[in-house]
Amino acid sequence: TDEIMQQEIRPLVAVDIIEQLHRQFAILSGGRGKDGAPIITFPEFAGFSDIPDEDFLNVVTYLTSIPSLEAASIGFIIIIDRRRDKWSAVKASLTRIAGAFPGNLQLVFVLRPSRFIQRTIADIGIKLYRDDFKMKVPIIMLNSVSDLHGYIDKSQLTRELGGTLEYGHSQWIHHRTAIENFAMTVKTTAQMLQTFGTDLAETELPNDVQCTEELLSAHTDHHNKLKDELKLAVKQGATLLTCIREPVTRSANSKLSPDELENVATVERLLAQLDETEKAFDQFWTKHHLKLEQCLQLRHFEHDFREVKLALDNLMEAQAGFADIGDSVTRVEHLLREQKQLEEKGQEPLEKAQSLALHGEQLIQNNHYAVDSIRPKCVELRRICDDFTNETKKKYDILGKSLELHKQLDKASQWCEAGIYLLASQAVDKCQSQEGAETALVEIEKFLVTAKEHQLSNPKEFYNQFDMILTPEIKANAQRILQKLEDVQEMFDKRQVSLKKLAAKQTRPVQPVAPHPESSPKRASPKITRPAGQENTSYHYYVRRNMQHMFSGCCTHLSGQDGATGSVQRCIFIPSYHIINELIETERVYVEELQSIIEGYASEMDNPNLVHLIPSALQNKKEILFGNLPEIYEFHNRHEIENCIENPELLARCFLKRKEDLQIYEKYCQNKPRSEALWRQCGDSIFFQECQRKLDHKLSLDAYLLKPVQRITKYQLLLKEMLKCSKNSEGTAELEEALATMLDIIKSVNDSMHQIAITGYEGDVSELGKLLMQGSFNVWTDHKKGHNKVKDLARFKPMQRHLFLYTKMLLFCKKREENTDGHEKTASYSFKNSLKMSTVGITENVKGDNKKFEIWYNGREEVYIIQASSVELKNTWISEIRKVLTGQLEACR
């Protein structure tokens, strides 16, 4: 291909001088001298002297350019036939040839005029004018063609010169024209292929399925057209080759002249070059076509991935919405049915995801060029499928536990009700006799045998067994039922004591007491449940009323008992000095680590010997990477905690004294996202590797930059342990205050981390006052504008909103999670709406759901129904909002 593209076009081609060639005043017959020199013949031509110089020069230049370089380098033999002409014609011919012949001459043969006088004149003239011809080769004057045969073999001479060489001038012109036309076709075709190849190489791959399909179709069509052009060119060359070889094909005795053989070689070389060009192009096209097909496969894969991912995200969102674990057997069974429906609904997208992941792996196995793009998507699809499956299993496990829990609670409650009805149904008058008392005792003992079957296990085991699902509401209900069990058991114990006394021989008559008309219901079986709507404490009064009629003074009032009797308090008794020792030792290690980071990394960034190792992206970014770490180091380097080793009660005072200083952690954590982004960009640089090597650290810098975040959490854990050990002792109040301070700091740090992720808010959040609370909620709206009312209530899907409560404003944001360069997901909060706290009101309870409350605006023109994840969370928010509104009211007063 390169040879064709770089080959220069000859200055002249046959078609350019076709008329001059047809005049036949000079021919290249194809004959050769004994040493292979090409022969150019100037036949007798009457008007030779009248030929314009330009035409003569063009024809001679063209003829000398045809033989191969090897043949032309030997030198040309010129035969000038002037047998029928005059000496003047000979002289004119020699003069013109001598002045204009562009090639290397070897010999010049002149067939001089045959007439005697002209021959004599020629002999004289050649001697006189030899030098004038300026030919540095011999000029041989010949009297006849017979003399010529002594120099050149007859097989190399045409019939006009007495030879046997077959030569047709018209055919020669036709062949020359065809060969040159074919050469131009080959070059043009090669140029077309190269241009198309360049276009293909520079083509940018589209980003969607439709454009990729269109590009693939367009390129394929262009390729097919070029292949057709190649076929035509090959056919043209083959036809031309057949025409040149036609004499040999027609007659076995015929032989091609050297020039004809060179023509054959030229055409064969052009065909070979065309074949090489086609092979090179086909090889390139195969790769390009494969890449386009793989690109189309990738775009289809990406399109399917987006659709499947959206379906899976919706599925996961729906699954995340199943946070309720139920507050009754009926509710749990309903939730299990809903979970089953969701699982069935998820089968189709899960199967599509698995199939798509398998398809992606097949693309990878087939050496797809975009492996780095396909593999993470396959991993993501399988991860989501596994997450859904695992989460579904967890949901079933939790709901199963919840169902078991509520069944146990229901059984226990039913047992209590049945026991209460049993006690209430025992007739007072029948129990006055020894026989009646014994019968009642037997009834009670038989009933108490069923206690193991229907009652809950002991409280400690119960809480351990169902710890994972004990929400505050369920725990409160369980405590109520446990208390109820205890109360009923106590009632049975007291009844048994009374009946045993009556069963003994009585020394004095017993005055029977008639039961109250309402106190003798028919006996109920253990399966009978308390009537719906009866208050939780009504059974105390009901039993007391009947039992007081039977045995005055034998029943203790139960209404004053503590409802939390059955609760279990867990305390881990660790000597306080062990905690102090752990705190001091970890503090020492912490300070040493901070010092090593500052001296081994931060200070080294100013070392001129290492400046060439620091990435350009890290230049002048030390404060971003390390934040206020030096300030934290100076704060902890004072070793005040060591003073507490002898006096543990000083620990709480130490934290309280420096609670304002601990706010430096909030500043550090706010900078942490910027620090992590910079580390991801530059963390693999040689500079950090060299610093780590010098410090002999096993962990890289980013692990140490997490230490402050971990440390502040450690403080609150140690304070909790100290508080457990110091319960109800001197200094407990201060420890509780210190722990509350640390929890406030952690909350403040956490809230500030969320606050810096707010996007889209046009104002300055620092002007909104202190951030009091933040968290995610389900939100419905009920807006009334003019005569139109737009509702979005419980019958519609709630909005997921993240709320930020400031002293001056309430912000509504939408939480978004995005991957950062392949790392963990980071949350951001897109601003949606805001309410001025000076113009809002709240409704603390919403009918039908004790986890909902309302925030309304401008006299309920805009109402936001907000559902918390728990009643406790709802109450906490209501409390904070009430404080803000109360503070505003007092400020107005």
PAPARO-304674 format. One record per residue (C-alpha): residue in three letters; x, y, z. Coordinates in steps of 0.5 Angstrom, whole numbers, plus 500, padded with zeros to 3 digits. Layout:
# residues N
AlaXYZ...
END
This chain:
# residues 893
Thr500500500Asp506505502Glu509503495Ile503505491Met501511495Gln508514495Gln509512488Glu510519484Ile505520478Arg509520471Pro510527468Leu507524462Val502518460Ala499515454Val492519454Asp496526455Ile499525448Ile495520444Glu495524438Gln502524437Leu503517439His498515433Arg503519428Gln508514429Phe514518428Ala517514434Ile516507436Leu518503442Ser517496439Gly519492444Gly526489441Arg532489445Gly540489443Lys544483445Asp546486452Gly538488453Ala538495451Pro531498449Ile531499441Ile527506439Thr525506432Phe524512428Pro521510422Glu520513415Phe516519416Ala515524411Gly513530415Phe518529421Ser521536420Asp515539421Ile513536428Pro513541433Asp519541438Glu514540444Asp510534441Phe517531439Leu520532446Asn514529449Val514523445Val521521446Thr521523453Tyr515518454Leu518512450Thr524513454Ser520512461Ile517506459Pro523501460Ser525498467Leu530502470Glu535496469Ala534496462Ala534504461Ser541504465Ile544500459Gly543505454Phe538506448Ile539503441Ile536508436Ile534506429Ile533512424Asp530509418Arg531514412Arg532509406Arg527513402Asp529520404Lys534525403Trp541527407Ser537533409Ala532529413Val538524416Lys541531418Ala535534421Ser533527425Leu540527428Thr540534430Arg533533433Ile535527437Ala542529439Gly539536442Ala532533445Phe533525447Pro533525454Gly535518455Asn542514456Leu544513448Gln548507447Leu548506439Val545510433Phe544506427Val542510421Leu539507415Arg541512410Pro538514403Ser538508398Arg539513392Phe546513390Ile547521390Gln544521397Arg548516400Thr554519397Ile552526400Ala550522407Asp557519407Ile560526406Gly555529411Ile556524417Lys564526417Leu563533416Tyr557534421Arg559528426Asp561533432Asp555538431Phe550532433Lys554532439Met552525441Lys557521445Val556515442Pro557511435Ile553513429Ile553507425Met551509417Leu548502414Asn546501407Ser541496408Val537492413Ser542486412Asp547490415Leu543492421His542484422Gly549484423Tyr548488430Ile541486432Asp538480432Lys532479427Ser527477433Gln528484436Leu526487429Thr520489426Arg518486419Glu519493416Leu526492418Gly527485416Gly525482423Thr520477425Leu518481431Glu510482431Tyr508489433Gly502493432His502500434Ser495501435Gln495495440Trp501498443Ile498504445His492501447His496496452Arg500502455Thr493506456Ala490500459Ile496499464Glu497506466Asn489507467Phe490501471Ala496504475Met491510477Thr486506479Val490502484Lys493508487Thr486511487Thr483505490Ala489505495Gln488512497Met480511498Leu482505503Gln487509506Thr482515507Phe477511510Gly481508514Thr483514517Asp476516518Leu475510522Ala481511526Glu479518528Thr471516529Glu469517536Leu465511539Pro457514540Asn454514547Asp447511546Val445505542Gln441508536Cys447513534Thr452506535Glu447502530Glu447508525Leu455509525Leu456501524Ser451501519Ala454507515His461504516Thr459497513Asp455500507His462504506His466498507Asn462494502Lys462500497Leu470500497Lys470492497Asp466493490Glu471498488Leu477493489Lys473487486Leu472492480Ala480494480Val482486481Lys477484475Gln480490471Gly487488472Ala486481470Thr482483464Leu488487462Leu493481464Thr489477459Cys490482453Ile497482454Arg498475454Glu493474448Pro499472443Val502467447Thr495464449Arg493464442Ser499461439Ala504456443Asn510458438Ser509466440Lys513469445Leu512476448Ser517481447Pro521484453Asp517490453Glu511486453Leu514481459Glu515488463Asn508490462Val506483464Ala510484470Thr508491472Val500489472Glu502483476Arg506487481Leu500492481Leu495486482Ala500484488Gln500491491Leu492491490Asp492484494Glu496487499Thr492493500Glu486489501Lys489485506Ala491490510Phe485494509Asp481487511Gln485486517Phe484493520Trp476493518Thr476487522Lys478490528His474496527His468492526Leu469488532Lys470494536Leu464497533Glu460491535Gln463491542Cys461498542Leu454496540Gln454491545Leu456495551Arg451501549His445495549Phe448493556Glu449500559His442501557Asp439495560Phe443496566Arg440503567Glu433500566Val435494571Lys438498576Leu432503576Ala427497577Leu432494583Asp433501586Asn425501586Leu425494589Met430496594Glu426502596Ala420499597Gln424494601Ala427499605Gly420502606Phe418495610Ala421498617Asp415496621Ile415489625Gly408489627Asp405491634Ser400485634Val399478631Thr394480625Arg399486623Val405481623Glu401476619His399482614Leu406484614Leu409477612Arg404477606Glu406484604Gln413481604Lys411475600Gln408479595Leu414484594Glu419478594Glu414475588Lys414482585Gly422482585Gln423475582Glu423478575Pro427484576Leu432480580Glu432474574Lys433480569Ala439483573Gln442476574Ser441474566Leu444481565Ala450480569Leu451473566His451477559Gly456482562Glu461476564Gln460473557Leu462480554Ile468480559Gln470473557Asn470474549Asn475480551His471486550Tyr475492550Ala471495556Val472490561Asp473496566Ser466499565Ile462492565Arg465488571Pro463494576Lys456493573Cys456486574Val459486581Glu453492582Leu448488580Arg450481583Arg451486590Ile444489589Cys441482588Asp444479594Asp443485598Phe435484596Thr435476598Asn439477604Glu435483606Thr429479605Lys431473609Lys433478615Lys425481614Tyr423474614Asp427472620Ile425479624Leu418478622Gly418471624Lys421473631Ser416478631Leu410473630Glu413469635Leu414474640His406477639Lys404470640Gln407469646Leu405475649Asp398474646Lys398467650Ala401470656Ser395475656Gln390470654Trp392466660Cys392472665Glu385473663Ala383466663Gly386466670Ile382473672Tyr376470670Leu377463674Leu378467680Ala372471679Ser368465677Gln369462684Ala363463688Val364466695Asp359462699Lys361455696Cys368457698Gln366458706Ser366450707Gln372446707Glu370442702Gly368448697Ala375451699Glu379444697Thr375444690Ala377451689Leu384450691Val384444686Glu381448680Ile387453681Glu392448682Lys390445675Phe390452672Leu397453674Val399447671Thr398451664Ala402456666Lys409453663Glu405452657His402459656Gln406464660Leu413468657Ser419465659Asn423469665Pro424476663Lys432476662Glu431470657Phe425473654Tyr429480653Asn435476650Gln431472645Phe427478642Asp433483643Met433485636Ile426487635Leu425490642Thr422497640Pro420502645Glu413500644Ile414493644Lys418493650Ala413497654Asn407492652Ala412486654Gln413489661Arg406491661Ile404483660Leu410481665Gln407486670Lys400483669Leu403476669Glu406477676Asp400481679Val396475677Gln401470680Glu401474686Met393474686Phe393466685Asp398466691Lys394470696Arg387466693Gln391459695Val393462702Ser386464703Leu383457701Lys388453705Lys386457711Leu379455709Ala380448708Ala383447715Lys378445720Gln375451723Thr374452730Arg369458729Pro363459724Val364463718Gln359469717Pro358468709Val358474705Ala354474699Pro357476693His356483689Pro351481684Glu356483678Ser362479681Ser359472679Pro360471672Lys360464669Arg367461669Ala371462663Ser376457659Pro383459659Lys382461652Ile377467653Thr380473652Arg379480655Pro373484651Ala376489646Gly377496648Gln377494656Glu383498659Asn389495661Thr388496668Ser381494668Tyr382487670His386490677Tyr379493679Tyr375487677Val379482681Arg380486687Arg372488687Asn370480687Met376478692Gln374484697His367481697Met370474699Phe376475703Ser376482706Gly383485707Cys386479703Cys388483697Thr393488696His392494692Leu395493685Ser394500682Gly400503686Gln405498683Asp411500679Gly410497672Ala417496670Thr418491676Gly419486671Ser425490667Val432487667Gln438492669Arg444490666Cys451492669Ile458491668Phe462492674Ile469494672Pro473497677Ser474504675Tyr481504676His482499670Ile478504665Ile482510667Asn488506666Glu485504659Leu484511658Ile491514660Glu494508656Thr490510649Glu491517650Arg498516650Val498512644Tyr494517641Val498523642Glu504519640Glu501518633Leu498525632Gln506527633Ser508522628Ile503524623Ile505532624Glu513530624Gly513525619Tyr508527614Ala506534615Ser513537616Glu516533611Met511537606Asp516543607Asn522539606Pro526542600Asn529535599Leu522532598Val519537594His520534588Leu516528590Ile510532592Pro504531587Ser502538583Ala495537586Leu498537593Gln502543593Asn500548598Lys494543600Lys497541607Glu491545611Ile486541607Leu489534608Phe491535615Gly485540617Asn486542624Leu490536627Pro496540630Glu491544634Ile488537636Tyr495535638Glu496541642Phe490540646His491533648Asn499534649Arg497537656His496530659Glu491533664Ile487526664Glu493523668Asn492527674Cys485522674Ile489516676Glu489517683Asn482521683Pro477517678Glu472522680Leu476528677Leu475525670Ala468528669Arg470534671Cys476534666Phe471533661Leu466538663Lys472543664Arg474542657Lys468541653Glu468548649Asp475546647Leu473539644Gln469543639Ile475543635Tyr473536633Glu467539629Lys472543625Tyr476537624Cys470533622Gln467538617Asn474538613Lys474531613Pro471530606Arg475535603Ser481531606Glu479524603Ala478527596Leu485530596Trp488523599Arg484519593Gln487524588Cys494523591Gly495518596Asp499513592Ser504518591Ile512516592Phe512522597Phe507518602Gln510512601Glu517515603Cys514518609Gln511511611Arg517508610Lys521512614Leu516512620Asp516504619His508505619Lys504499617Leu498503616Ser498508610Leu496516612Asp489515611Ala488510617Tyr491515622Leu487521619Leu481517622Lys484517629Pro481523631Val474521629Gln475514632Arg478518639Ile472522640Thr467516640Lys472512645Tyr471518650Gln463517650Leu464509651Leu469510657Leu465515660Lys459510659Glu463504663Met465509668Leu458511669Lys456503670Cys461502675Ser459509679Lys452508679Asn449511685Ser455513688Glu459520689Gly460523682Thr455520679Ala451526677Glu458529674Leu459523670Glu452523667Glu453531665Ala460529662Leu457523658Ala451528656Thr456533654Met460528649Leu454525646Asp452533645Ile459534641Ile458527637Lys451529635Ser454536633Val459533629Asn455529626Asp450534624Ser455539622Met457533617His450533614Gln450540614Ile456541609Ala453536604Ile447541603Thr446543596Gly442548592Tyr440552598Glu442559595Gly442563602Asp448562607Val446556612Ser450560618Glu445565618Leu439560620Gly442560627Lys444553631Leu443547628Leu438543633Met436537629Gln437533623Gly434526620Ser430523615Phe422522615Asn416520611Val413527609Trp406528606Thr403535604Asp396538604His397545601Lys391549600Lys392555595Gly386559593His380555591Asn384549589Lys386544594Val392539592Lys393533597Asp398528598Leu396524604Ala397517606Arg393514600Phe399516596Lys407514596Pro410519601Met416523600Gln423521603Arg425528606His431529610Leu429535615Phe434540618Leu431544624Tyr435551625Thr433556630Lys430560625Met429555619Leu426548617Leu429546611Phe427540607Cys432536603Lys432530599Lys438525600Arg442523595Glu448518595Glu453518590Asn459514589Thr466518589Asp471515584Gly469508586His469509593Glu464508599Lys457512597Thr457519600Ala451523602Ser448529599Tyr442533601Ser439537595Phe435543598Lys427543596Asn423547601Ser424551607Leu419554613Lys421560617Met420558624Ser417564626Thr411563622Val410555623Gly405551628Ile405544630Thr400539631Glu403534636Asn398528634Val395525628Lys389521628Gly391513626Asp399514627Asn402515633Lys409516630Lys406522625Phe405530627Glu404536623Ile408542621Trp403548618Tyr405554615Asn401561614Gly394558618Arg395551615Glu395554608Glu401549607Val401543612Tyr406538612Ile405531615Ile411528618Gln412521620Ala418519624Ser421512625Ser419511632Val415515637Glu421517641Leu424520635Lys417524634Asn417526641Thr424528641Trp423533635Ile416535637Ser420537644Glu425541640Ile420545636Arg416547642Lys423550645Val424554639Leu417556638Thr417558646Gly423561645Gln420566640Leu414567644Glu418569650Ala422574645Cys416577643Arg413578650
END
